[in-house]
Amino acid sequence: MPTIINNPIATEDSGFNLLAVLILIIVIAAGIVLFFVYGLPMIQNNSNPNPNTTDINITLPDTTTPPPAK
Protein backbone atom coordinates (compact mmCIF):
# COMPACT_ATOMS: atom_id res chain seq x y z
CA MET A 1 0.00 0.00 0.00
CA PRO A 2 1.54 3.34 -0.99
CA THR A 3 1.98 6.18 1.53
CA ILE A 4 0.75 9.58 0.35
CA ILE A 5 2.31 12.64 1.93
CA ASN A 6 0.48 15.88 1.29
CA ASN A 7 2.97 18.71 1.58
CA PRO A 8 1.45 22.19 1.80
CA ILE A 9 2.04 24.48 -1.14
CA ALA A 10 4.96 26.79 -0.45
CA THR A 11 3.89 30.42 -0.39
CA GLU A 12 6.06 33.44 -0.07
CA ASP A 13 4.86 36.00 2.46
CA SER A 14 5.65 39.42 1.06
CA GLY A 15 4.89 41.21 4.33
CA PHE A 16 1.92 43.06 2.85
CA ASN A 17 -0.18 42.52 5.98
CA LEU A 18 2.48 44.09 8.18
CA LEU A 19 2.78 47.05 5.83
CA ALA A 20 -0.99 47.53 5.75
CA VAL A 21 -1.21 47.50 9.55
CA LEU A 22 1.65 50.01 9.86
CA ILE A 23 0.03 52.36 7.34
CA LEU A 24 -3.29 52.06 9.17
CA ILE A 25 -1.67 52.92 12.50
CA ILE A 26 0.09 55.93 10.94
CA VAL A 27 -3.16 57.19 9.38
CA ILE A 28 -5.06 56.85 12.67
CA ALA A 29 -2.28 58.61 14.61
CA ALA A 30 -2.19 61.44 12.05
CA GLY A 31 -5.98 61.80 12.30
CA ILE A 32 -5.82 62.08 16.08
CA VAL A 33 -3.04 64.68 15.91
CA LEU A 34 -4.90 66.73 13.30
CA PHE A 35 -8.07 66.59 15.40
CA PHE A 36 -6.29 68.00 18.45
CA VAL A 37 -4.38 70.63 16.45
CA TYR A 38 -7.19 71.92 14.23
CA GLY A 39 -10.53 70.38 15.16
CA LEU A 40 -10.63 70.88 18.91
CA PRO A 41 -9.72 74.60 18.87
CA MET A 42 -12.33 75.20 16.17
CA ILE A 43 -14.96 73.43 18.28
CA GLN A 44 -13.95 75.39 21.39
CA ASN A 45 -14.05 78.79 19.66
CA ASN A 46 -17.32 78.01 17.84
CA SER A 47 -17.87 81.64 16.90
CA ASN A 48 -20.19 82.82 14.19
CA PRO A 49 -18.07 83.35 11.06
CA ASN A 50 -20.44 86.03 9.69
CA PRO A 51 -19.55 89.44 11.17
CA ASN A 52 -22.76 91.01 9.81
CA THR A 53 -25.07 89.36 12.29
CA THR A 54 -28.17 91.12 13.57
CA ASP A 55 -28.13 92.19 17.20
CA ILE A 56 -31.51 92.22 18.91
CA ASN A 57 -31.72 94.74 21.75
CA ILE A 58 -34.82 94.71 23.93
CA THR A 59 -35.51 97.48 26.43
CA LEU A 60 -37.57 96.23 29.34
CA PRO A 61 -39.95 98.63 31.09
CA ASP A 62 -38.96 99.99 34.48
CA THR A 63 -40.62 97.77 37.10
CA THR A 64 -39.06 99.34 40.19
CA THR A 65 -41.79 101.98 40.58
CA PRO A 66 -45.48 101.04 40.67
CA PRO A 67 -47.77 102.48 38.00
CA PRO A 68 -49.71 105.61 38.95
CA ALA A 69 -53.09 105.08 40.60
CA LYS A 70 -56.20 106.14 38.71
GIBEL-V379531 format. One line per field, one symbol per residue. burial: I if it has 9 or more other ideal C-beta (glycine too) atoms within 8 Angstrom, else O. A space follows every 50 residues. Layout:
BEGIN
burial = ???
END
This chain:
BEGIN
burial = OOOOOOOOOOOOOOOOOOOOOOOOOOOOOOOOOIIOOOIIOOOOOOOOOO OOOOOOOOOOOOOOOOOOOO
END
